[in-house]
Amino acid sequence: MDPLSVTASVIAVTTTALQGTQFLAKTIDNIRGAAGTVRDISADLRAVESVLQDLNVAIQGDSLQVIQSNQIGPAVENCDRACKAFQLQIESWMKHSKKDKIFWISRWKIGLFGPERIKTFKGQLSDCKSTLSVALSTAALLVATNQNDLSKEQKDSILRANEASLRQELTRADNEMVELEQSREQLALGGNTEPDDESERSKQELLREIERQQAAKAVLRDMCEEALSQMVYERTGQKIKGIKASQNSSALAGFINTSGEELRINQDISNVTADNRSFAAAGVIKNLDFKDLRW
């Protein structure tokens, strides 16, 4: 797909997602007597709305660094889908309410799976916001660090700080992925205290939303890894991705025992794998006895 088509596609889905977040926020704001946990969602929606607006500005400003990311489209689409699904959930909760005032039966229903459903939706919004924020900040940082008035030391310092931040975000996402899987398993195995058709339907809907949050979390991880790869490449000239060592294996990639002129070599290394009792090495390597790597 050519850049113009990509830009038009991202603008279209971003505009749709913006409208969805604004409509849902207005719906929640108009509910009288809504629980605090429901009202709190408005703040999350406003935060996502702000990032979506920033994305629109960046795209229309021809920020190709942003729109060329493969994670932008899925992140925005996840946000739009999540808002539409929660809009339907709100309408379901309000089914027995009078106009804009939530009825006591609706309060009771919110208490059944409501807190978990709200938590899942807020998590989906957070993942969308984080994914887009990483994309936008990475694009802005790459532009800033290529300014001529920055020394190499200043540039490296900025890039290293951002790399550390991205690794922290990856660690957080990994931990939350584990928690999500545990929640999904517990919900799938657990029985309902009142096993009627409606509670079972609510349970299955919640399970689907948790799985969708897992997908949104995976998009966030991919975005962080992509951004981290760009930061490292900008600083070192190396693009290294997918390194893996398992069991008794070893894997080496990049510059090993090198210095001077060799460090100026640009490297694009991907999917280096070591498995079972083997080892793998890729890059510029000097003075290494490969026999020392065998188990």
C-alpha positions in Angstrom: 0.0 0.0 0.0 1.4 3.4 -1.0 2.0 6.1 1.7 -1.0 8.2 0.7 -3.4 5.2 1.1 -1.8 4.3 4.4 -2.3 7.9 5.6 -5.9 8.0 4.5 -6.6 4.7 6.1 -5.1 5.7 9.5 -6.9 9.1 9.4 -10.3 7.4 8.7 -10.0 4.9 11.6 -8.6 7.5 13.9 -11.6 9.8 13.2 -14.0 7.0 13.8 -12.3 6.1 17.1 -12.3 9.8 18.2 -16.1 10.0 17.6 -16.6 6.7 19.5 -14.7 7.9 22.6 -16.4 11.3 22.6 -19.9 9.7 22.2 -19.2 7.2 25.0 -17.8 9.9 27.4 -21.0 12.0 26.8 -23.2 9.0 27.4 -21.5 8.3 30.7 -21.5 11.9 31.8 -25.3 12.1 31.2 -26.1 9.1 33.5 -27.5 10.4 36.8 -26.8 8.2 39.8 -24.0 6.2 38.1 -21.5 4.5 40.3 -18.2 6.2 40.8 -16.4 3.3 39.0 -18.5 4.0 35.9 -18.1 7.8 36.1 -14.3 7.4 36.4 -14.2 6.0 32.9 -14.8 9.5 31.5 -11.3 10.5 32.6 -9.8 7.5 30.8 -11.8 8.3 27.7 -10.7 12.0 27.7 -7.0 10.9 28.0 -7.4 8.5 25.0 -9.2 11.2 23.1 -6.3 13.6 23.6 -3.8 11.0 22.2 -6.0 10.3 19.2 -6.1 14.0 18.5 -2.3 14.2 18.7 -2.1 11.3 16.3 -4.4 13.0 13.9 -2.2 16.1 14.0 1.0 14.1 13.5 -0.5 12.2 10.5 -1.8 15.3 8.8 1.7 16.9 9.5 3.1 14.1 7.3 4.8 12.3 10.2 5.7 9.1 8.2 7.7 7.8 11.1 4.3 7.4 12.9 2.1 6.0 10.2 4.6 3.5 9.0 4.4 1.6 12.3 2.5 -1.6 11.9 1.0 -1.2 15.4 -0.9 2.1 14.8 -3.8 0.7 12.9 -4.5 -2.3 15.2 -4.2 0.0 18.3 -6.7 2.5 17.1 -9.1 -0.2 15.8 -8.9 -2.0 19.2 -9.8 1.3 20.9 -12.8 1.9 18.5 -14.1 -1.7 19.0 -13.7 -1.5 22.8 -15.7 1.8 23.0 -18.5 0.4 20.8 -18.6 -2.8 22.9 -18.7 -0.8 26.2 -21.4 1.5 24.7 -23.6 -1.6 24.2 -22.7 -2.7 27.8 -23.9 0.7 29.2 -27.1 0.4 27.2 -27.6 -3.1 28.6 -27.1 -1.8 32.2 -29.5 1.0 31.5 -32.2 -1.2 30.0 -34.5 -1.0 33.0 -33.6 2.5 33.9 -35.8 5.6 33.4 -34.3 8.0 30.9 -31.0 9.2 32.2 -31.3 7.8 35.8 -29.8 4.4 36.5 -32.3 2.0 38.1 -31.6 -0.1 41.2 -31.8 -3.4 39.1 -29.1 -1.9 36.9 -26.9 -1.2 39.9 -27.3 -4.9 40.9 -26.4 -6.1 37.5 -23.3 -3.9 37.5 -22.3 -5.6 40.7 -22.4 -9.1 39.1 -19.6 -8.8 36.6 -19.6 -5.0 36.3 -16.3 -4.3 38.2 -14.4 -6.8 36.2 -15.9 -5.6 32.9 -15.1 -2.0 33.8 -11.5 -2.9 34.8 -11.1 -4.8 31.5 -12.4 -1.8 29.4 -10.1 0.6 31.3 -7.2 -1.7 30.6 -8.0 -1.7 26.9 -8.1 2.1 26.9 -4.8 2.2 28.7 -3.1 -0.1 26.3 -4.4 1.9 23.3 -3.2 5.2 24.9 0.2 3.7 25.8 0.7 2.2 22.3 0.0 5.5 20.5 2.0 7.5 23.1 5.0 5.3 22.4 4.7 5.7 18.7 4.3 9.5 18.9 7.1 10.1 21.4 9.4 7.8 19.4 8.8 9.7 16.2 9.3 13.1 18.0 12.5 11.9 19.7 14.0 10.6 16.5 13.5 14.0 14.9 14.9 15.8 18.0 18.0 13.7 18.2 18.9 14.3 14.6 19.2 18.1 15.2 22.6 19.4 14.3 23.1 21.3 17.5 23.2 18.0 19.6 26.5 16.4 20.3 26.9 12.6 20.1 27.1 12.4 23.9 23.9 14.3 24.3 22.1 12.3 21.7 23.3 9.0 23.2 22.2 10.1 26.7 18.7 10.9 25.4 18.4 7.7 23.5 19.6 5.6 26.4 17.1 7.2 28.8 14.3 6.4 26.4 15.5 2.8 25.9 15.4 2.3 29.7 11.8 3.7 29.8 10.8 1.4 26.9 12.2 -1.6 28.7 10.3 -0.7 31.9 7.1 -0.5 29.8 7.9 -3.9 28.3 8.4 -5.4 31.7 5.1 -3.9 32.9 3.3 -5.3 29.9 4.7 -8.7 30.4 3.6 -8.8 34.1 0.1 -7.6 33.1 -0.1 -10.3 30.5 0.5 -12.9 33.2 -2.1 -11.4 35.4 -4.6 -11.3 32.5 -4.1 -14.9 31.7 -4.6 -15.8 35.4 -7.8 -13.8 35.5 -9.1 -15.5 32.3 -8.3 -18.9 33.6 -10.0 -18.3 37.0 -13.1 -16.9 35.3 -13.3 -19.7 32.8 -13.0 -22.4 35.6 -15.1 -20.6 38.2 -18.8 -21.3 38.7 -21.5 -18.7 39.0 -23.3 -18.2 42.3 -26.6 -17.8 40.3 -26.2 -19.8 37.1 -28.9 -18.2 35.0 -28.7 -17.5 31.3 -28.0 -13.8 31.8 -25.1 -14.3 34.2 -23.6 -16.9 31.9 -23.9 -14.6 29.0 -22.3 -11.8 30.9 -19.5 -14.2 31.9 -18.8 -15.2 28.3 -18.8 -11.6 27.2 -16.3 -10.7 29.9 -14.1 -13.7 28.8 -14.1 -12.3 25.2 -13.2 -8.9 26.4 -10.3 -10.2 28.5 -9.0 -12.0 25.4 -9.3 -8.8 23.4 -7.4 -7.0 26.1 -4.7 -9.6 25.8 -4.5 -8.8 22.1 -4.3 -5.1 22.8 -1.5 -5.8 25.3 0.4 -7.8 22.6 0.1 -4.8 20.2 1.6 -2.6 23.0 4.5 -5.0 23.4 5.1 -5.0 19.7 5.1 -1.2 19.6 7.6 -1.0 22.5 9.9 -3.6 20.9 9.7 -1.7 17.5 10.5 1.6 19.2 13.3 0.1 21.2 14.8 -1.3 18.1 14.7 2.1 16.5 16.3 3.7 19.5 19.1 1.2 19.6 19.7 1.5 15.8 19.8 5.3 16.0 22.4 5.1 18.7 24.6 2.2 17.6 23.7 1.5 13.9 22.5 -1.9 15.0 19.0 -3.3 14.5 18.8 -6.5 16.5 15.5 -8.4 17.1 14.2 -11.8 18.1 17.3 -13.1 19.9 16.5 -16.3 21.8 18.4 -18.9 23.8 16.7 -21.9 25.4 17.7 -24.9 27.6 21.5 -25.2 27.6 22.0 -23.0 24.5 23.8 -19.7 23.9 23.2 -16.9 21.5 25.4 -14.0 20.5 24.5 -11.0 18.3 25.9 -7.6 17.5 29.5 -6.5 18.2 31.5 -9.0 20.2 35.1 -8.1 21.2 35.3 -5.3 18.7 36.4 -1.7 18.8 37.4 1.2 16.6 36.4 1.1 12.9 34.4 -2.1 13.3 31.9 -0.3 15.5 30.9 1.9 12.6 29.5 -1.0 10.7 25.7 -0.9 10.5 24.0 -4.2 11.3 20.4 -5.4 10.8 20.2 -8.7 12.7 16.9 -10.5 13.1 15.5 -13.8 14.6 18.8 -15.3 15.8 17.9 -18.5 17.7 19.7 -21.1 19.7 17.9 -24.3 20.8 18.5 -27.6 22.5 22.3 -27.9 23.0 23.3 -25.6 20.1 24.4 -22.0 19.9 24.1 -19.2 17.4 26.2 -16.2 16.6 25.6 -13.3 14.3 27.3 -9.9 13.8 30.9 -8.7 14.0 32.8 -11.1 16.2 36.6 -11.2 17.0 38.8 -13.3 19.1 36.2 -15.6 20.3 36.8 -19.3 20.9 33.5 -20.9 19.8 34.5 -24.1 21.6 33.9 -22.3 24.9 30.2 -21.9 24.0 29.6 -25.6 23.7 28.0 -27.5 26.6 
